[in-house]
Amino acid sequence: MKILFITCFYNRPQISKLYLLGLERLKKVHDLDVLVYCSDEKSLRLCENEGITHYYYENLPLGKKHNELYNEAIKKNYDYIIHSGDDNVMSDNLFSLYINEFKKGSEYIKSKGLYFYKGGRVLEFHPENTFGAFRAFKVSMLRDLVSCIITFTETINVGGRTYEQGKKYKMPKYQAEYYVKKNKANNLIETELELYDNNINFGLDFSSESTILEARVKETIISTIKPEIIDFKSEQNIWKFERYYTMCKDAKKEEIYRIIGEEEKEYLNSL
């Protein structure tokens, strides 16, 4: 089974380094590769020094950058893609639980709960809904969501919408193939995966979740007794550490050490 971790780096190389150290640790559980889209010189140098497959891409808009990241990833020969921010680290135990779901053929996997960390302070977060860190996708499922253009051969009404004969319409591949199979459309042309609204810089999780929900993708949620993910906050985060004070409870730093390895611990303490 081939697994690819994907993320974006922008202007916080010390945090991005923690992400890469975490993946080096996870390689002892199961082999994996990494793909990074960088948007600044420091991040490019980090990837070059670490021998990480990477590309330069403009940082904004974030929706467009993330769509391009996914489109590059699904071109490659992998079974599963795992996406997170470059400020996230997961435990060996959680990675093993994800792999168990991959072996079952699960389409979309998420987990609940995480720790926020900044400057020695730890916050424990248990959201009512699943959190966006480390979302895993079956690649074949993502390819079915690629946008396609088709031309309708007759006028039809579906769910209150009219598709007119002779006109071109854009829709996910799984929908387009349905109409072609029913001989109601032809001239199918694949374009690209648009998991996110191309124009947004905020609300990326909500945007992609809406796309997945509309496609009725089956979601698998992994729950653990304690969080198995760390979100390392810095001054470059869209959502600041202080935002979570009222949503979380304080936790001991030992909880962080439970998740990370010795090399990560040594590096974290050097910052």
N, C-alpha and C positions, 0 to 999 in steps of 0.2 A: 504494500500500500504506500503510495507516494503522497506526502503531505507538504504543502507550501504555506509558510507564514508570510503574510503581506502587511505592510504598514507604510506610513509616510513620516519622514523626518523633517523637522523645521526648527532650526535655531535653538536647539537645546541638546547639544552633543553629549553632555554628561548623563542626562536622563536616557538618551537613546543608547548609550553604552550599556546601561543597566539592562535594557531590553535585550540587547545582543548577548550579554552574559547569561541572561535567563534562558535564551534559546540554546546556547552551548550546553547548559545543564540538561535541558530537555532532550538533547540528542542522545543522551545515555539511556533514555526510555524508549525512543523510537527515532529512526533517521528522519531528518527534515531538511528542507531548503528554505531560503529567505529571499524575498523580493522587496526592495525599498524604493519609493519615489522620494527623492530629496529636492529641497527647494532653497538651499543655501550652501555656501562654500564649506562651512565647517562640517556639515552633515555629509557632503560629498567626500571630504577627506577622511572622515570616520569610516565610511563604507569602503573606500579604497584601501585604507590601512588594514581593515578587517577581512578583506577579500569577499565582500558581500555584493551580490548582483543588485545593481541599482541603476536608476535613470534620473536625469534632472527633469523636473517639471515645475512650472510656475505654481506658487502656493495658492493663489486665489483665481477663480472661485474654488472653494474646497469641494463642492459637489462634483465639478468637472474633473478635478484632480483624482478624486476617489473613483469615479467611473473609469477613467483612463487606467488607473491601477488595476482594477478588476478586469478590464478588457485585455490588458497585457497578461494577467495571470491565467485567464481561461484559455489562452492560446497554447499554453504549455501543457505537458503531459502529466497532470497530477490528478489524484482521485479526490482530494479534499483541500480546501483553502481555509486557513484560519486567519481572521482579520482582527486586529486590535489597534489601539493607539500605541505609539512608541514609548509611552510612559507606563505600560502595563507589564506585569510579570505574573506567570501562573506557576502553581506547584506541580511537582512530578505526579502527585496523586491525581490532580484534576486532569492533567494531560492523559493519564492512563484511562480515566473515565471517558474522555472524549474518544480515544482510540477504540474503546469498547463499543461506542455508538457507531463509529465508522465501520466496524466489522459487521454491524447489524444493517448497514446501508442507510442509516438515518440521513435525512436531507438537510436539516438545519438544526444546529445545536447551540444552545446558550447555557449560561450558568447564573446562579443567583448569589449575591453577596460579594463584598470585597472590602479591603482595607485601603484607606487613603493615608499617605505618608508625606510629611513635609517637615524638615528641620528637626527631626527627633520626635515629633508628635504623631501619634497614630489614632485614626478614627475608624471605627467599625461600622459598616453600612449594610443594612438589610432592607433593600427596597421591596415594596409590595409587588412591583412588576420586575421582570428580568432586566438585568443591566446589560449595556452594549459591549462590555469588554469581552474579548476573545469569542467572537461569533464564528462558527464553523459552517461551511457550506459544501455540499456535494457538488463537484464541478459539473457533472452532467445536468444537475438541476439548474445551475446558473446559466448554462448554455441554452436551456429551454426558455429562459427569460430574455434572451437577446432580442432586441427590437427588429421587426421586419416590416417591409413595405409590400402590400399586396394590392391587386386591382380586382375589384368585385365584378363578376360577370352577370350579376342580376341585382336588383334593388331588394334589400331585406331590412326588416326591423328587428332589433335585438335589444331587449331591456330598455325600451324607450328611445333607443338611438337608431337612426336610419343610415344604412350604408348604401350609397347610390351606385348603380351600375356604371362601369367605366371609370370610376374615380379611384384614386390611390389612397390607402389608409395605412397608418403606422400602428403596430400593436406587437405584443410579445410573441415570440416564435410559436409557443404552444397554442395560442389562439389563431395565429395566421395559418398554421398547418391544419387546424381543424376545418377552417373554411375552404382551404384548397382541397382537402380530402373529400369534403361534401360537394365539390364541384361548384361552389358558389364564388370562388375567387381563383386567380392564377397570378403568374409573374411574381412569385415570392422572391424578395431580395433581402438578405440579411444585412443589417447595419451594425449596431453595437449594443452592448449591454448598458442600460440606463437604470441602474439600481437606485441612484440618487437624482434629485433635481439638479441639473447642471449648474444652476445659477446661485445656489445657496452657500452661505458661509456658517450658518448656525442650523441646529436641528437635523443634523445628518442621520442620526439613528432613527428619528421619527420618519424622515423621508424614505429611507431604505425599508423600514419596517412596513410602511404603507404599501410599497411595491410588492413585498413578499406576501403580505396579507391578502392583497388583491389576487395574487396568483394561487392562493390557498395552499401554500407550501406547508407541509406538516412540520411542526416545531417540537423539538425535544428539549426539555429544560432539566438541567442537572442541578440538584440541590445537595448541599453538604452541610454538616452540622456547624462548621465554622467556615468563614470565607477562605478561599484558596487562591485569591487573586490580590495583587497589590497595585494600586494606582499611585505612582510617584508624582506628586504635584511640584510644579515650579512656577516661576513668574510668567512663563510662556503659555500656560493653559488657558483655553477659552473659558472653562468653568473653574473659578478660583477655589483654593482649599477652604477659605473662610466661608464659602457658600454652604458647606456641608455641616457646619457646627451644630445647627439645630436638628439635623436629620440623623445624626450619628451619636454613638457613645464612644468615650475614650477607651483605648485599648493599650496594652503593654507592648513595648518594642519587641519583646520576645515572640509575639505573634508574627511579626515580620520575619524574624530569624527562622521560625518554623517552616516558612515557605521557600526562602532563598538558600542558595548554596554558600559554601565558604568563600569562594572567589567574589561572589556578589556582595557578601557581607563585608569583606575587606575593602572592596571598592566603595561601598556605601559609606562606610565609616571614614573614608579618606576625603569625602566631599566636604 
